[in-house]
Amino acid sequence: MAEVESFLLDHTKVRAPYVRLSGSEQHENGGLLQKYDLRLLQPNEDALPTSAVHTLEHLLATYMRDELTGIIDISPMGCRTGFYMIIWNEHAPKDIAIALTKVLQKVVTTEHIPAVSALECGNYRDHSLFSAQQYAKQVVDAGISDDAFNHVPVKYN
C-alpha cells in the first residue's frame, strides 16, 4: 500500500498559517507538477465551516490564477483547515505564500463570489462571503509562513 504524504506529516508540530511544498512529480517527458499545502488554520484546533470553505474555494480558484500561472487545481482539505494546490513547474514556497497573502487580502474586500448559480455550482446555496472574509482576515493578520514548523510570516512589498 502506498503511503500518503499528508498522513506522514506530524499535524501536532505544524504552525499555521503556512504554505508547504508537499510533493513534486516529474513526468518522463520533463513536465513538473508541484502539490502545495495551503494551511490556513491550525490542525485539530479549528476548522472552516463548510460555507466558508466553499466560498474560499471559489475565490481562491479565481484569484490565485491572477497571481500564478500553471495552476491545475485548488481543492479543500477534508479536515477543513486549508487547501491543496496543484501547479505546473517549479515555484518557491515564498512565492506561493506571497500570492496567497495577496489573494486573501483581496478576499477581505471583495463583494462578489464567482460562479454561484445553479448552472455553475453543484451546491450554490452553501456559501458565506462574510464567513470567508472573516477567516481570510484572520489569516492575513497572522501572516503566512513558508515554513510549516516555524511560523515566521513572509514579508513582501
Secondary structure, DSSP 8 states (H G I E B T S, - for coil): ----HHHHS-TTT--SSEEEEEEEEE-TTS-EEEEEEEE-S-TTT----HHHHHHHHHHHHHHHHHH-S-EEEEEE-TTSSEEEEEEES---HHHHHHHHHHHHHHHHH----SS-STTT-TTTT---HHHHHHHHHHHHHH--BS-SSS--B----
